[in-house]
Amino acid sequence: MGIGTGIVLFVIGAILEFALNVQVSWIDLHLVGYILMIAGVVVFLISLILLLVRRRRPPVASTDDDLL
């Protein structure tokens, strides 16, 4: 899961919502499109936050004393 996954989910949701004009009796494709777009935004934001938090931490230096 990452930034790319969030973008893919958002794009698939946008296609379902805005590009398709198909009516299916057992599922509402517009609702599924909105759900996928929201999930894509959430995944994108979580991935971005985790990436920024990982970059802020200073690297931990180890010494030879730690190995003994």
N, CA, C and O atoms as CSV, one atom per row, in Angstrom:
chain,resi,resn,atom,element,x,y,z
A,1,MET,N,N,0.855,-1.173,0.000
A,1,MET,CA,C,0.000,0.000,0.000
A,1,MET,C,C,0.896,1.229,0.000
A,1,MET,O,O,1.885,1.304,0.729
A,2,GLY,N,N,0.540,2.140,-0.796
A,2,GLY,CA,C,1.348,3.336,-0.848
A,2,GLY,C,C,0.647,4.444,-1.599
A,2,GLY,O,O,-0.567,4.436,-1.802
A,3,ILE,N,N,1.454,5.380,-1.995
A,3,ILE,CA,C,0.916,6.532,-2.703
A,3,ILE,C,C,0.299,6.097,-4.028
A,3,ILE,O,O,-0.771,6.575,-4.405
A,4,GLY,N,N,0.967,5.200,-4.726
A,4,GLY,CA,C,0.441,4.707,-6.004
A,4,GLY,C,C,-0.882,3.987,-5.854
A,4,GLY,O,O,-1.769,4.135,-6.695
A,5,THR,N,N,-1.024,3.211,-4.799
A,5,THR,CA,C,-2.284,2.507,-4.554
A,5,THR,C,C,-3.422,3.484,-4.303
A,5,THR,O,O,-4.537,3.278,-4.784
A,6,GLY,N,N,-3.152,4.528,-3.565
A,6,GLY,CA,C,-4.170,5.544,-3.320
A,6,GLY,C,C,-4.606,6.233,-4.604
A,6,GLY,O,O,-5.792,6.492,-4.810
A,7,ILE,N,N,-3.641,6.527,-5.463
A,7,ILE,CA,C,-3.965,7.170,-6.735
A,7,ILE,C,C,-4.778,6.234,-7.617
A,7,ILE,O,O,-5.739,6.663,-8.257
A,8,VAL,N,N,-4.401,4.952,-7.656
A,8,VAL,CA,C,-5.129,3.974,-8.470
A,8,VAL,C,C,-6.565,3.821,-7.969
A,8,VAL,O,O,-7.496,3.783,-8.773
A,9,LEU,N,N,-6.752,3.732,-6.664
A,9,LEU,CA,C,-8.107,3.633,-6.116
A,9,LEU,C,C,-8.945,4.855,-6.474
A,9,LEU,O,O,-10.118,4.733,-6.828
A,10,PHE,N,N,-8.339,6.023,-6.380
A,10,PHE,CA,C,-9.067,7.245,-6.702
A,10,PHE,C,C,-9.459,7.277,-8.178
A,10,PHE,O,O,-10.580,7.659,-8.515
A,11,VAL,N,N,-8.545,6.882,-9.051
A,11,VAL,CA,C,-8.822,6.899,-10.487
A,11,VAL,C,C,-9.917,5.898,-10.844
A,11,VAL,O,O,-10.817,6.217,-11.621
A,12,ILE,N,N,-9.850,4.697,-10.286
A,12,ILE,CA,C,-10.893,3.703,-10.559
A,12,ILE,C,C,-12.245,4.190,-10.050
A,12,ILE,O,O,-13.261,4.003,-10.719
A,13,GLY,N,N,-12.265,4.806,-8.888
A,13,GLY,CA,C,-13.503,5.357,-8.353
A,13,GLY,C,C,-14.052,6.479,-9.221
A,13,GLY,O,O,-15.262,6.574,-9.424
A,14,ALA,N,N,-13.166,7.332,-9.734
A,14,ALA,CA,C,-13.606,8.419,-10.605
A,14,ALA,C,C,-14.160,7.877,-11.922
A,14,ALA,O,O,-15.128,8.416,-12.459
A,15,ILE,N,N,-13.553,6.823,-12.437
A,15,ILE,CA,C,-14.071,6.204,-13.662
A,15,ILE,C,C,-15.458,5.630,-13.414
A,15,ILE,O,O,-16.368,5.812,-14.223
A,16,LEU,N,N,-15.615,4.938,-12.293
A,16,LEU,CA,C,-16.937,4.374,-11.983
A,16,LEU,C,C,-17.989,5.463,-11.791
A,16,LEU,O,O,-19.147,5.288,-12.169
A,17,GLU,N,N,-17.590,6.569,-11.211
A,17,GLU,CA,C,-18.553,7.619,-10.910
A,17,GLU,C,C,-18.880,8.470,-12.131
A,17,GLU,O,O,-20.053,8.731,-12.398
A,18,PHE,N,N,-17.877,8.904,-12.870
A,18,PHE,CA,C,-18.105,9.918,-13.891
A,18,PHE,C,C,-18.092,9.391,-15.325
A,18,PHE,O,O,-18.734,9.983,-16.193
A,19,ALA,N,N,-17.385,8.303,-15.597
A,19,ALA,CA,C,-17.219,7.874,-16.981
A,19,ALA,C,C,-18.204,6.787,-17.403
A,19,ALA,O,O,-18.585,6.722,-18.572
A,20,LEU,N,N,-18.612,5.952,-16.490
A,20,LEU,CA,C,-19.509,4.868,-16.857
A,20,LEU,C,C,-20.961,5.315,-16.765
A,20,LEU,O,O,-21.357,6.050,-15.860
A,21,ASN,N,N,-21.731,4.851,-17.725
A,21,ASN,CA,C,-23.159,5.148,-17.722
A,21,ASN,C,C,-23.920,3.826,-17.806
A,21,ASN,O,O,-24.760,3.627,-18.684
A,22,VAL,N,N,-23.607,2.930,-16.873
A,22,VAL,CA,C,-24.176,1.585,-16.865
A,22,VAL,C,C,-25.028,1.427,-15.607
A,22,VAL,O,O,-24.623,1.841,-14.521
A,23,GLN,N,N,-26.179,0.841,-15.756
A,23,GLN,CA,C,-27.044,0.547,-14.622
A,23,GLN,C,C,-27.015,-0.947,-14.332
A,23,GLN,O,O,-27.333,-1.761,-15.199
A,24,VAL,N,N,-26.641,-1.297,-13.136
A,24,VAL,CA,C,-26.624,-2.685,-12.697
A,24,VAL,C,C,-27.643,-2.801,-11.571
A,24,VAL,O,O,-27.691,-1.955,-10.678
A,25,SER,N,N,-28.446,-3.839,-11.618
A,25,SER,CA,C,-29.545,-3.937,-10.655
A,25,SER,C,C,-29.080,-4.315,-9.246
A,25,SER,O,O,-29.751,-3.969,-8.273
A,26,TRP,N,N,-27.969,-5.003,-9.115
A,26,TRP,CA,C,-27.571,-5.522,-7.808
A,26,TRP,C,C,-26.523,-4.666,-7.102
A,26,TRP,O,O,-26.161,-4.964,-5.964
A,27,ILE,N,N,-26.015,-3.588,-7.761
A,27,ILE,CA,C,-25.025,-2.725,-7.108
A,27,ILE,C,C,-25.135,-1.311,-7.680
A,27,ILE,O,O,-25.423,-1.127,-8.862
A,28,ASP,N,N,-24.907,-0.339,-6.840
A,28,ASP,CA,C,-24.917,1.057,-7.264
A,28,ASP,C,C,-23.476,1.466,-7.571
A,28,ASP,O,O,-22.682,1.697,-6.659
A,29,LEU,N,N,-23.147,1.553,-8.860
A,29,LEU,CA,C,-21.774,1.844,-9.257
A,29,LEU,C,C,-21.345,3.255,-8.873
A,29,LEU,O,O,-20.156,3.497,-8.665
A,30,HIS,N,N,-22.273,4.178,-8.776
A,30,HIS,CA,C,-21.916,5.535,-8.365
A,30,HIS,C,C,-21.478,5.559,-6.899
A,30,HIS,O,O,-20.523,6.248,-6.542
A,31,LEU,N,N,-22.172,4.815,-6.066
A,31,LEU,CA,C,-21.790,4.743,-4.658
A,31,LEU,C,C,-20.431,4.052,-4.502
A,31,LEU,O,O,-19.596,4.488,-3.709
A,32,VAL,N,N,-20.217,2.989,-5.254
A,32,VAL,CA,C,-18.922,2.298,-5.215
A,32,VAL,C,C,-17.812,3.240,-5.680
A,32,VAL,O,O,-16.712,3.229,-5.127
A,33,GLY,N,N,-18.098,4.047,-6.686
A,33,GLY,CA,C,-17.117,5.024,-7.154
A,33,GLY,C,C,-16.748,6.026,-6.077
A,33,GLY,O,O,-15.570,6.324,-5.878
A,34,TYR,N,N,-17.755,6.551,-5.377
A,34,TYR,CA,C,-17.470,7.486,-4.285
A,34,TYR,C,C,-16.684,6.824,-3.168
A,34,TYR,O,O,-15.763,7.427,-2.616
A,35,ILE,N,N,-17.033,5.594,-2.828
A,35,ILE,CA,C,-16.320,4.874,-1.767
A,35,ILE,C,C,-14.864,4.657,-2.153
A,35,ILE,O,O,-13.970,4.830,-1.324
A,36,LEU,N,N,-14.616,4.277,-3.409
A,36,LEU,CA,C,-13.239,4.065,-3.853
A,36,LEU,C,C,-12.448,5.368,-3.888
A,36,LEU,O,O,-11.258,5.380,-3.575
A,37,MET,N,N,-13.095,6.454,-4.263
A,37,MET,CA,C,-12.385,7.740,-4.264
A,37,MET,C,C,-12.019,8.165,-2.844
A,37,MET,O,O,-10.914,8.657,-2.611
A,38,ILE,N,N,-12.928,7.983,-1.902
A,38,ILE,CA,C,-12.629,8.323,-0.505
A,38,ILE,C,C,-11.526,7.422,0.037
A,38,ILE,O,O,-10.621,7.894,0.725
A,39,ALA,N,N,-11.596,6.129,-0.270
A,39,ALA,CA,C,-10.553,5.206,0.185
A,39,ALA,C,C,-9.207,5.571,-0.431
A,39,ALA,O,O,-8.175,5.475,0.233
A,40,GLY,N,N,-9.210,5.982,-1.679
A,40,GLY,CA,C,-7.962,6.390,-2.329
A,40,GLY,C,C,-7.341,7.601,-1.671
A,40,GLY,O,O,-6.126,7.657,-1.484
A,41,VAL,N,N,-8.167,8.575,-1.317
A,41,VAL,CA,C,-7.650,9.767,-0.635
A,41,VAL,C,C,-7.096,9.404,0.737
A,41,VAL,O,O,-6.045,9.905,1.137
A,42,VAL,N,N,-7.799,8.535,1.457
A,42,VAL,CA,C,-7.338,8.124,2.794
A,42,VAL,C,C,-6.009,7.381,2.703
A,42,VAL,O,O,-5.088,7.666,3.469
A,43,VAL,N,N,-5.902,6.439,1.780
A,43,VAL,CA,C,-4.654,5.681,1.616
A,43,VAL,C,C,-3.522,6.615,1.203
A,43,VAL,O,O,-2.404,6.486,1.702
A,44,PHE,N,N,-3.795,7.544,0.307
A,44,PHE,CA,C,-2.778,8.497,-0.134
A,44,PHE,C,C,-2.284,9.353,1.033
A,44,PHE,O,O,-1.078,9.533,1.203
A,45,LEU,N,N,-3.205,9.876,1.831
A,45,LEU,CA,C,-2.811,10.731,2.948
A,45,LEU,C,C,-2.049,9.965,4.021
A,45,LEU,O,O,-1.063,10.468,4.559
A,46,ILE,N,N,-2.498,8.747,4.339
A,46,ILE,CA,C,-1.785,7.946,5.339
A,46,ILE,C,C,-0.378,7.622,4.857
A,46,ILE,O,O,0.573,7.701,5.635
A,47,SER,N,N,-0.231,7.259,3.588
A,47,SER,CA,C,1.090,6.954,3.043
A,47,SER,C,C,1.987,8.174,3.055
A,47,SER,O,O,3.176,8.075,3.359
A,48,LEU,N,N,1.423,9.325,2.725
A,48,LEU,CA,C,2.205,10.553,2.726
A,48,LEU,C,C,2.652,10.924,4.138
A,48,LEU,O,O,3.795,11.336,4.335
A,49,ILE,N,N,1.773,10.784,5.110
A,49,ILE,CA,C,2.124,11.085,6.504
A,49,ILE,C,C,3.208,10.141,7.003
A,49,ILE,O,O,4.162,10.573,7.649
A,50,LEU,N,N,3.063,8.849,6.704
A,50,LEU,CA,C,4.085,7.889,7.138
A,50,LEU,C,C,5.424,8.166,6.475
A,50,LEU,O,O,6.471,8.003,7.101
A,51,LEU,N,N,5.402,8.582,5.220
A,51,LEU,CA,C,6.642,8.907,4.523
A,51,LEU,C,C,7.318,10.120,5.154
A,51,LEU,O,O,8.538,10.131,5.319
A,52,LEU,N,N,6.549,11.125,5.501
A,52,LEU,CA,C,7.121,12.322,6.111
A,52,LEU,C,C,7.635,12.048,7.514
A,52,LEU,O,O,8.666,12.594,7.906
A,53,VAL,N,N,6.938,11.211,8.282
A,53,VAL,CA,C,7.390,10.880,9.632
A,53,VAL,C,C,8.688,10.086,9.570
A,53,VAL,O,O,9.586,10.296,10.384
A,54,ARG,N,N,8.787,9.181,8.611
A,54,ARG,CA,C,9.998,8.382,8.468
A,54,ARG,C,C,11.198,9.235,8.111
A,54,ARG,O,O,12.314,8.942,8.541
A,55,ARG,N,N,10.988,10.291,7.330
A,55,ARG,CA,C,12.104,11.148,6.918
A,55,ARG,C,C,12.568,12.075,8.033
A,55,ARG,O,O,13.722,12.505,8.023
A,56,ARG,N,N,11.709,12.395,8.992
A,56,ARG,CA,C,12.072,13.333,10.057
A,56,ARG,C,C,12.957,12.707,11.117
A,56,ARG,O,O,13.750,13.406,11.748
A,57,ARG,N,N,12.838,11.405,11.325
A,57,ARG,CA,C,13.628,10.768,12.377
A,57,ARG,C,C,15.114,10.800,12.040
A,57,ARG,O,O,15.513,10.460,10.927
A,58,PRO,N,N,15.915,11.204,12.994
A,58,PRO,CA,C,17.360,11.190,12.732
A,58,PRO,C,C,17.874,9.750,12.722
A,58,PRO,O,O,17.357,8.904,13.452
A,59,PRO,N,N,18.861,9.474,11.922
A,59,PRO,CA,C,19.413,8.118,11.897
A,59,PRO,C,C,20.089,7.763,13.228
A,59,PRO,O,O,20.693,8.620,13.873
A,60,VAL,N,N,19.983,6.535,13.616
A,60,VAL,CA,C,20.581,6.082,14.861
A,60,VAL,C,C,21.986,5.589,14.571
A,60,VAL,O,O,22.191,4.700,13.745
A,61,ALA,N,N,22.941,6.174,15.258
A,61,ALA,CA,C,24.335,5.780,15.058
A,61,ALA,C,C,24.690,4.677,16.049
A,61,ALA,O,O,24.346,4.751,17.228
A,62,SER,N,N,25.363,3.682,15.566
A,62,SER,CA,C,25.810,2.607,16.467
A,62,SER,C,C,27.305,2.668,16.604
A,62,SER,O,O,28.019,3.084,15.692
A,63,THR,N,N,27.767,2.248,17.755
A,63,THR,CA,C,29.206,2.222,18.005
A,63,THR,C,C,29.640,0.783,18.214
A,63,THR,O,O,28.807,-0.116,18.328
A,64,ASP,N,N,30.912,0.576,18.261
A,64,ASP,CA,C,31.440,-0.758,18.496
A,64,ASP,C,C,31.146,-1.234,19.910
A,64,ASP,O,O,31.104,-2.439,20.158
A,65,ASP,N,N,30.941,-0.308,20.841
A,65,ASP,CA,C,30.623,-0.686,22.225
A,65,ASP,C,C,29.273,-1.386,22.309
A,65,ASP,O,O,29.062,-2.218,23.191
A,66,ASP,N,N,28.372,-1.062,21.415
A,66,ASP,CA,C,27.050,-1.691,21.434
A,66,ASP,C,C,27.134,-3.168,21.064
A,66,ASP,O,O,26.296,-3.963,21.490
A,67,LEU,N,N,28.123,-3.535,20.287
A,67,LEU,CA,C,28.250,-4.908,19.823
A,67,LEU,C,C,28.806,-5.846,20.896
A,67,LEU,O,O,28.619,-7.060,20.817
A,68,LEU,N,N,29.475,-5.296,21.879
A,68,LEU,CA,C,30.108,-6.149,22.899
A,68,LEU,C,C,29.184,-6.578,23.967
A,68,LEU,O,O,29.588,-7.295,24.883
